[in-house]
Amino acid sequence: MATAGPQNDVQTTSQEARPAPTSRPFLSSAVSGPQNLVFPILVALACWGMVGYFLLLTTDANHLLFAGMAGMMALLWSFSVGIRIRKLLQRRRSSPRGRRDQIYRVPE
């Protein structure tokens, strides 16, 4: 039976294994501009279109149930879009010359 001796070949502490902390806030996306709004806006519009479809064009027995579920999804995505627009506007108001100055700033 072989016994495991001390492994001195590679010793890493928990501090060496961790990546350096970033200055980005928790759960922020890598792209934080108007490009970040395209997908949520399209999904919200698609959900509102499904609400209209289920309310007006479907003859299914459960069309009101389906329209209600699509409406809940549309409200959630619309709320998400509103929050993202508000954050984008607040970020633009807080920077002195807009977002471009923050992106292309040369470190001193």
C-alpha positions in Angstrom: 0.0 0.0 0.0 1.5 3.3 -1.1 1.3 6.2 1.2 0.9 9.7 -0.1 3.8 11.9 1.1 3.7 15.6 1.2 3.3 17.2 -2.2 5.9 20.0 -2.3 6.0 20.2 -6.1 3.2 22.6 -6.6 1.8 24.6 -3.7 -0.6 27.3 -4.4 -2.4 29.3 -1.8 -6.0 30.3 -2.1 -4.9 33.8 -2.8 -2.8 32.8 -5.8 -5.5 30.8 -7.4 -8.1 33.5 -7.3 -8.3 36.0 -10.1 -7.8 39.7 -9.4 -11.0 41.5 -8.4 -12.5 43.7 -11.1 -13.9 47.1 -10.7 -17.1 46.3 -12.5 -20.3 46.2 -10.4 -21.8 42.8 -9.7 -23.8 41.3 -12.6 -23.1 44.1 -15.0 -22.7 43.2 -18.7 -19.6 43.7 -20.6 -21.4 46.0 -23.1 -23.2 48.8 -21.2 -24.6 51.1 -23.9 -27.5 51.2 -26.3 -26.4 47.9 -27.7 -27.4 46.3 -24.5 -31.1 47.3 -25.1 -31.6 45.7 -28.5 -32.4 42.1 -27.3 -34.7 43.1 -24.4 -36.7 45.5 -26.6 -37.2 42.9 -29.3 -38.3 40.3 -26.7 -40.7 42.7 -25.1 -42.2 43.6 -28.5 -42.5 40.0 -29.4 -44.3 39.3 -26.1 -46.7 42.2 -26.7 -47.4 40.8 -30.2 -48.2 37.4 -28.7 -50.7 39.1 -26.3 -52.4 40.7 -29.3 -52.4 37.4 -31.2 -53.9 35.4 -28.4 -56.5 38.0 -27.6 -57.6 38.8 -31.2 -56.6 36.1 -33.6 -56.9 32.8 -31.8 -60.1 30.8 -31.4 -58.6 28.4 -28.9 -60.6 27.7 -25.7 -57.7 28.9 -23.5 -56.8 32.0 -25.5 -57.4 34.3 -22.5 -55.1 32.2 -20.3 -52.4 32.2 -23.0 -52.8 36.0 -23.5 -52.5 36.5 -19.7 -49.3 34.5 -19.5 -47.9 36.3 -22.5 -48.9 39.6 -20.9 -47.0 38.7 -17.7 -43.9 38.0 -19.8 -44.4 41.2 -21.7 -44.7 43.2 -18.5 -41.6 41.7 -17.0 -39.5 42.3 -20.2 -40.9 45.9 -20.4 -39.9 46.5 -16.8 -36.4 45.2 -17.6 -36.2 47.5 -20.6 -37.3 50.5 -18.4 -34.7 49.7 -15.8 -31.9 49.4 -18.4 -32.9 52.7 -20.0 -33.0 54.4 -16.6 -29.5 53.1 -15.8 -28.2 54.2 -19.2 -29.6 57.7 -18.8 -28.2 58.0 -15.2 -24.8 56.9 -16.4 -24.8 59.4 -19.2 -25.9 62.2 -16.8 -23.1 61.3 -14.3 -20.3 61.4 -16.8 -19.0 64.8 -17.8 -18.7 64.2 -21.5 -20.7 61.1 -22.2 -19.8 57.5 -22.5 -17.2 57.9 -25.2 -14.9 59.7 -22.8 -15.0 56.8 -20.4 -14.3 54.2 -23.0 -11.3 55.8 -24.6 -9.7 57.3 -21.5 -5.9 56.9 -21.5 -4.5 55.8 -18.1 -2.1 58.3 -16.6 
